[in-house]
């Protein structure tokens, strides 16, 4: 029995030794196997294809009413009535305040009487001048008397003209006691109440009317940006959009887009020396009165169109230790090559590239971690999940 057990033990030990030898051989084979036996790593690429891109610039600014009028009295007196509701819409010519007209009515009546007196004095003077005109022909009166009669006639006529002017002035002042809206629009709060004393052309306005159905948006642009845009247009790098260039879009304070487009009206001709910028003015329709005066907004103004623009998604652009932009491209023999590029600006979620890439270049967007420079890779279209 001991002999049989010994034989079994020896056999088992032999089997174990054989297994260890086989395992060692497998490890050595695996160690000697080339790393390319599993195949090159897959990377997702995008092929550089130039395309026309409309470039816009985002400028900040504020809204302003197209028309604004400060209501001031043109005659002095006591406010008898305020005839509008604060914050309401008023029409041009609508009565807003009534100033006590008693004094101005009296002045108007006095001027009317003065005109009537002057017209009454004209009749005998005119008749006398006509008679002297006939008598001087037959030398019944002297030439001096005739000249005096003519002078008296002209003086009487001048007095009538002066009286009429005084009457018109009195009428205008009486009319000014009714303070009316100079423009149509939304009127704000009243600065005076009934019983307040106002004076002609006072500094403080009684109220302010603003027309809100159409709004101005004044934005500022640095002179450096303005010069760069003009150089790009002159060199042909940007193409003038014609009528489309005048269109302006608006972003409100909360970031939401304004539903209606505006039109760029003009650019200021003088540079603000304190900021080094110029003012651009756009006009926007405001039928729902969503825009209010003084709101902070951002305007998207169209610069022009770049016909052969190269756009690379931001995820494919990295920075080297020197801070320069670079991408990984698949070059000859399907090997990864680093490529320095020059980016101009962002357009949506992409970079606009001005130098470093050519049409047909394959830029790696997925699998960059496995795309070591000089390694061979397997190219798949961007969006295809690389094999693990």
C-alpha positions in Angstrom: 0.0 0.0 0.0 2.8 2.3 0.9 4.3 1.7 -2.5 1.1 2.6 -4.3 0.8 5.8 -2.3 4.3 6.7 -3.1 3.7 6.2 -6.8 0.6 8.4 -6.7 2.5 11.2 -4.9 5.3 11.1 -7.4 2.8 11.2 -10.3 0.9 14.2 -8.8 4.2 16.0 -8.2 5.1 15.5 -11.9 1.8 16.8 -13.1 2.2 20.0 -11.0 5.7 20.5 -12.3 4.4 20.2 -15.9 1.7 22.7 -15.3 4.1 25.2 -13.8 6.4 24.8 -16.8 3.5 25.4 -19.2 2.4 28.5 -17.3 5.8 29.9 -17.4 6.0 29.4 -21.1 2.7 31.1 -21.7 3.9 34.2 -19.7 7.1 34.3 -21.7 5.2 34.1 -24.9 2.8 36.9 -23.8 5.8 39.0 -22.8 7.5 38.5 -26.1 4.3 39.1 -28.2 4.4 42.6 -29.9 2.0 45.2 -28.5 0.4 45.6 -32.0 -1.0 42.2 -31.8 -4.2 43.7 -30.3 -4.4 46.2 -33.2 -3.9 50.0 -33.2 -6.2 52.2 -31.1 -9.2 53.7 -32.7 -9.7 57.5 -32.9 -12.6 59.6 -34.1 -11.6 62.3 -36.6 -13.2 65.1 -38.5 -12.0 66.0 -41.9 -11.2 69.7 -42.4 -13.6 71.2 -44.9 -13.8 74.9 -45.5 -17.2 76.4 -45.4 -18.8 79.9 -45.5 -19.4 81.3 -42.1 -21.2 84.5 -41.1 -19.3 86.2 -38.3 -21.0 88.3 -35.7 -19.7 90.4 -32.9 -21.4 90.7 -29.5 -21.6 94.2 -28.1 -23.1 95.5 -24.9 -25.2 98.6 -24.6 -28.5 100.1 -23.4 -31.9 100.9 -24.8 -33.2 104.3 -25.4 -36.6 105.6 -26.6 -36.8 106.8 -30.2 -38.7 109.9 -29.1 -38.6 111.5 -25.6 -40.1 114.8 -24.5 -40.0 116.6 -21.2 -43.2 118.5 -20.5 -42.6 122.0 -19.2 -44.9 125.0 -18.8 -44.5 128.0 -21.2 -46.4 130.4 -18.9 -46.5 130.7 -15.1 -49.4 130.1 -12.8 -51.2 127.7 -10.5 -51.9 124.2 -11.6 -55.7 123.8 -11.5 -56.0 120.2 -12.8 -53.9 117.2 -13.8 -55.8 115.5 -16.6 -53.8 112.2 -17.1 -53.1 109.0 -15.4 -49.5 108.4 -14.6 -48.0 105.5 -16.6 -50.7 105.6 -19.3 -50.4 106.2 -23.0 -51.2 109.7 -24.2 -51.7 111.1 -27.7 -50.0 114.1 -29.2 -52.0 117.2 -28.3 -53.8 115.6 -25.4 -54.4 118.0 -22.5 -52.2 117.1 -19.5 -52.4 120.1 -17.1 -54.6 123.1 -16.8 -53.0 126.3 -15.5 -55.2 129.0 -14.0 -56.1 131.1 -17.1 -57.8 134.1 -15.4 -54.9 136.5 -15.8 -54.3 135.5 -19.4 -57.9 135.9 -20.3 -57.8 139.4 -19.0 -54.7 140.1 -21.0 -56.4 138.7 -24.1 -59.4 141.0 -23.5 -57.2 144.0 -23.0 -55.3 143.3 -26.3 -58.6 142.9 -28.1 -59.8 146.3 -26.8 -56.5 147.9 -27.9 -56.9 146.5 -31.4 -60.4 147.8 -31.6 -59.3 151.3 -30.5 -56.5 151.3 -33.0 -58.9 150.2 -35.8 -61.3 153.0 -34.7 -58.6 155.6 -34.8 -57.7 154.6 -38.3 -61.0 155.6 -40.0 -60.8 159.4 -39.6 -57.0 159.5 -40.3 -57.6 157.6 -43.5 -60.4 159.9 -44.6 -58.3 163.0 -43.9 -55.4 161.6 -45.9 -57.7 160.9 -48.8 -59.2 164.4 -48.7 -55.8 166.0 -48.5 -54.7 164.0 -51.5 -57.4 165.7 -53.6 -56.9 169.2 -52.2 -53.2 169.2 -52.7 -53.7 168.7 -56.4 -55.6 172.0 -56.6 -53.2 173.6 -54.1 -56.0 174.0 -51.5 -53.7 172.7 -48.8 -50.0 172.8 -48.5 -47.7 170.0 -49.3 -46.6 169.9 -45.7 -50.2 169.3 -44.5 -50.6 166.5 -47.0 -47.3 164.8 -45.9 -48.4 165.1 -42.2 -51.8 163.4 -43.1 -50.0 160.6 -44.9 -47.6 160.1 -41.9 -50.5 160.0 -39.5 -52.2 157.3 -41.7 -49.1 155.1 -41.7 -48.8 155.6 -37.9 -52.4 154.5 -37.4 -51.8 151.5 -39.6 -48.7 150.6 -37.6 -50.6 150.9 -34.3 -53.1 148.4 -35.7 -50.4 145.9 -36.6 -48.8 146.3 -33.2 -52.2 145.7 -31.5 -52.8 142.6 -33.6 -49.4 141.2 -32.6 -50.2 141.9 -28.9 -53.5 140.2 -29.3 -51.8 137.2 -30.9 -49.3 137.0 -28.1 -52.1 137.2 -25.5 -54.0 134.4 -27.4 -50.9 132.2 -27.4 -50.2 132.7 -23.7 -53.9 131.9 -23.0 -53.5 128.8 -25.0 -50.3 127.8 -23.1 -52.3 127.6 -19.9 -53.5 124.3 -21.3 -50.4 122.2 -21.2 -50.6 119.5 -23.9 -48.6 116.5 -24.9 -46.0 117.3 -27.6 -45.7 113.7 -28.7 -47.6 110.4 -28.4 -46.2 107.9 -26.0 -46.0 106.5 -22.4 -46.1 109.3 -19.8 -44.3 108.8 -16.5 -45.0 110.1 -13.0 -46.1 113.7 -12.5 -43.6 116.0 -10.7 -46.4 118.4 -9.5 -49.8 118.2 -8.1 -52.9 120.4 -8.2 -52.2 123.8 -6.6 -48.5 123.8 -7.4 -47.0 127.0 -8.7 -45.1 126.7 -12.0 -43.1 129.1 -13.9 -42.4 129.6 -17.7 -39.7 127.3 -19.0 -38.7 126.1 -15.6 -35.7 123.6 -15.3 -37.7 120.8 -13.7 -40.1 119.1 -16.1 -43.7 118.5 -15.1 -43.6 115.0 -16.6 -41.7 113.0 -19.2 -43.3 111.2 -22.3 -41.4 108.4 -24.0 -42.3 106.7 -27.3 -41.8 103.0 -26.8 -43.2 101.4 -29.9 -39.8 101.7 -31.5 -36.5 101.7 -29.5 -32.9 102.6 -30.1 -30.1 100.3 -28.9 -26.8 102.1 -28.4 -23.8 99.8 -28.2 -20.1 100.5 -28.1 -17.3 98.9 -30.2 -13.6 99.3 -29.6 -11.7 101.0 -32.4 -9.3 98.0 -32.6 -12.3 95.7 -33.5 -13.6 98.3 -36.0 -10.2 98.6 -37.7 -9.8 94.8 -37.8 -13.2 94.4 -39.4 -12.4 97.1 -42.0 -9.1 95.5 -42.8 -10.7 92.1 -43.3 -13.3 93.5 -45.6 -10.7 95.4 -47.6 -8.5 92.3 -47.9 -11.3 90.1 -49.0 -11.0 87.9 -46.0 -14.6 88.9 -45.1 -17.3 89.6 -47.6 -19.7 92.4 -47.0 -23.2 91.0 -46.4 -25.0 93.9 -48.0 -28.5 94.3 -46.7 -28.0 91.3 -44.4 -25.1 93.1 -42.6 -27.5 95.8 -41.3 -29.6 93.2 -39.4 -29.0 93.1 -35.6 -30.2 90.5 -33.1 -30.6 91.2 -29.4 -30.1 89.3 -26.2 -31.9 90.6 -23.1 -30.5 90.9 -19.6 -31.5 87.4 -18.7 -29.8 85.9 -21.8 -33.0 85.2 -23.7 -33.1 86.4 -27.3 -35.4 89.2 -28.3 -37.9 87.8 -30.8 -37.6 90.7 -33.4 -34.5 91.7 -35.4 -33.3 95.3 -35.6 -31.5 97.4 -38.2 -28.1 99.1 -37.7 -28.7 102.7 -38.5 -25.3 104.4 -38.1 -21.9 104.5 -36.5 -20.7 107.5 -34.5 -18.0 109.5 -36.3 -16.1 110.5 -33.2 -14.1 108.2 -30.9 -14.7 108.5 -27.1 -11.2 109.4 -25.9 -11.9 108.0 -22.4 -12.8 104.5 -23.6 -11.3 104.3 -27.1 -14.6 103.1 -28.5 -17.3 104.3 -31.0 -21.1 104.1 -30.6 -23.3 102.1 -32.9 -27.0 102.7 -33.0 -29.6 100.1 -34.0 -33.4 100.5 -34.1 -35.8 97.8 -33.0 -39.5 97.4 -33.2 -41.1 97.1 -29.8 -44.8 96.4 -30.3 -45.2 94.5 -27.0 -43.1 97.2 -25.2 -40.8 94.4 -23.9 -37.9 96.8 -24.2 -37.8 99.6 -21.7 -35.6 102.7 -21.6 -32.2 102.1 -19.9 -32.2 98.2 -20.2 -28.8 96.6 -20.4 -28.7 94.4 -23.6 -26.2 92.6 -25.8 -26.4 93.1 -29.6 -25.2 90.6 -32.1 -24.1 92.6 -35.1 -23.1 90.9 -38.4 -19.5 91.7 -39.4 -19.5 89.8 -42.7 -19.0 86.3 -44.3 -15.8 84.4 -44.4 -16.1 82.2 -47.5 -13.3 79.6 -46.7 -13.6 79.3 -43.0 -12.1 76.4 -41.1 -14.0 75.5 -37.9 -12.7 72.9 -35.4 -14.8 71.8 -32.4 -13.3 73.1 -29.2 -12.9 69.5 -27.8 -10.2 68.8 -30.4 -8.1 71.9 -29.5 -5.6 71.8 -26.6 -2.7 74.0 -25.4 0.9 73.1 -25.2 3.1 74.2 -22.3 3.8 77.5 -24.0 0.1 78.2 -24.2 -0.2 77.8 -28.0 -3.2 76.1 -29.5 -2.6 72.7 -31.0 -4.4 69.7 -32.4 -3.6 66.1 -33.1 -3.9 65.1 -36.7 -3.6 61.7 -38.5 -0.8 62.0 -41.0 1.2 59.7 -43.2 1.1 56.0 -42.4 -1.9 56.6 -40.2 0.4 58.0 -37.5 -0.5 60.8 -35.0 1.2 64.2 -35.5 0.9 67.2 -33.3 0.0 70.4 -35.2 0.3 74.0 -33.9 -2.6 76.2 -35.1 -3.7 79.8 -34.8 -7.2 80.4 -33.6 -9.0 83.7 -34.1 -12.2 83.4 -32.2 -15.0 81.0 -31.1 -18.0 80.5 -33.4 -20.6 78.6 -31.4 -18.9 75.5 -29.9 -16.0 75.6 -32.5 -12.8 77.5 -33.0 -12.2 79.5 -36.1 -8.7 78.5 -37.3 -6.7 81.0 -39.4 -3.4 79.0 -39.7 -2.0 75.5 -39.3 -4.6 73.4 -41.0 -5.4 72.6 -44.7 -8.5 71.2 -46.4 -8.5 67.4 -46.0 -6.5 67.2 -42.8 -7.9 64.7 -40.3 -8.2 66.2 -36.8 -8.6 63.8 -33.9 -11.6 64.6 -31.7 -12.1 61.3 -29.9 -9.6 59.0 -28.4 -7.0 61.7 -27.9 -5.7 60.0 -24.7 -4.7 57.0 -26.8 -3.3 59.1 -29.7 0.3 59.5 -28.7 2.5 61.4 -31.2 4.1 59.0 -33.6 1.8 56.0 -32.8 -0.2 54.4 -35.5 -4.0 54.6 -35.1 -7.1 53.3 -36.7 -9.3 56.2 -38.1 -13.1 56.1 -37.6 -15.6 58.9 -38.3 -16.2 61.3 -35.4 -19.2 60.1 -33.3 -18.3 56.4 -33.7 -17.5 55.0 -30.3 -13.8 53.8 -30.4 -13.2 50.1 -29.6 -11.8 49.5 -26.1 
